[in-house]
Amino acid sequence: MKPHFVLFAALYAAFAAGPVFAQQTALRDAAAPRALLMGAAADSNEFGEPDRLQEPDYAATLGTQYSMLEPENAMKWATIHPEQNTYDFGPGDNLVAFAQAHGMKVRGHNLLWYSFNPAWLTTLAQTATPAQMAQVLEDHINTVVGHYKGKVFAWDVVNEAISDSATGTGTGSDIRDSIWYNQPGIGTTGDGFIEQAFRWAHAADPNALLFYNDYNIEQPGAKFNAVYNMVKDLLSRGTPINGVGIQMHIPMSGYPSSDGLAQVIQQFGALGLQVHITEMDVRLAVDSNGQASAADLQTQAQTYQRILTVCLQNPACTAFQTWGFTDKYSWIPGSYPGQGAALPFDANYQPKPAVAAMLDALENTPPSINTAGIVNAASYKGGAVSPGEIVTLFQVNYGPSALTVAQPQNGQFPDNIGGAQVFFGSTPAPLIYAEAGVVSAVAPFEIAGSQQVSVYYKYNSLQSATVTLPVAPSAPAIFAANSTGSGAGAILNQDNSLNSADNPVPADGQHVIQVFGTGGGMLATTPSDGSLAAPGLNDTTQDVTATIGGKDATVTYHGAAPGLISGLLQVNVQVPAGLAPGPQPLVITVGGVPSQDGITVAVE
Ligand code: G3I
């Protein structure tokens, strides 16, 4: 073949392969290193409608782009409980099956709402007693949550129970009138029906995360105050509530402000709650063909990027979901005449500018860090850090998608796991494991003698802000056998078997237990950061004492644990005689600082 034919053949082959577009990363893949669920509401064949999941482009986009789905209507009362003695789990089961086939989590919606209730229920409510309504509600929650137990990881237990004219108290007239509250209600007062719904849901699936979901709470204001005060009140009574859903149905008006959204996320986070953005869509003016202007699509993209960035900057925000994903199926045009094009993909399932904008946020927002999230790896208590202390950094929400555990090379733990790094001052810390959201590091021994130390986190090229931690000579804590920070300690009996209720240590004044913790501070011979402790004994430089069951116990060794990572503290303690059998409180004190309460050793 003459040379010029070779060139042609090569070019033809290229063209024959069709146009080559840069493959845009899927939203779920860009979100995975963020420990952020990327969700979309979806429908199947509710009310006999054609099953959207059988539509190839619908299924392909949903399964490829998202790591979570939420039935838009399939699990609402009118759909799933159409008659008093009839449940229709079909559409919901279809969506759950689709999610399971595509490695997606399912968010359930919703168990109690003032709207979209079936005719039999609204009719019943006109004559039923509160006790009868309570029974109906309990049966529904038990049946639906029970049916999806282990398949739905989070529920919108209660949806939109706060009035749009709320003053901020979160009770009384701030609560929206409804068949569940006061028409006739279920026999409770104030937010009691909400508490009861959460308790029934928790009983039906103790592992499901339970959310309260509402709109117009995206920035501070009376309705936000009402929801905040209500969930705070529920928490004060021990209600099993795990989070708040912020719906985020918004125009392009700039509502909510980024600072306002950050503030409400942080306030819910400060209550120990997660926040899910649950129903985002950004409605635009459209022409008769449902088309928005290019300029508006760009502004919409900036809005999606802005809201997602605030979520990424605030670790309490753990899911970001749009209310649908294609403009082909959206509630907006029917509810807002003249508006539409509200979702990230157009009616032909092509990504709109919003998708690239969200990918940019996911790939380029610096990881977060905050002092409250940096805790002792054994006790999970924050505060001062000590040289060699094994710490866990929570909320550094950008890291390896899957848990990655370091393998020491030549007896040395690495200071980089999959691109994750933690710096104390300018010193990269040895790492034990890393994944999106959680990193385990060992505070360098170099911090000894400092009053405080700056800490920052890097993932690949993106660096977090810097925070400052106080430095203390010791911050002792004992590992729990179940890694919870409390309960049976990580303790070996004299024969190197694990101490436990089934394997207690004799309280005879002779047996010695080996107790493992961290935060023991400096050692007689300062090891290199991240090294495996050398054979032989290397005592802590500070005095170490111990008590078991409140009795002084003789410490026979305190220092490095040979063969294990430097920073792990081993304390050998002789168990005093005369202790009652069972779990006895164990406290190790280093340099006058005691370990955490709640660790026990099993004695007989
Ligand atoms: O076509 C069926 C009809 O056959 C059936 O008899 C009837 C029962 O009421 O429902 C009809 O379907 C429609 C349904 O969507 C399925 O498409 C309903 O007419 C219609 O009211 C319903 O609207 C849904 C609305 O909630 C009320 O449930 C929207 O799709 C859904 O996007 C919207 O979602 C809500 C969230 O749940 C809560 N937050 C606000 C959000 C928007 O309103």
Residues whose N, C-alpha, C, O or C-beta is under 5 A from the ligand:
A	BS01	G3I	F47 E72 N73 A78 F116 W331
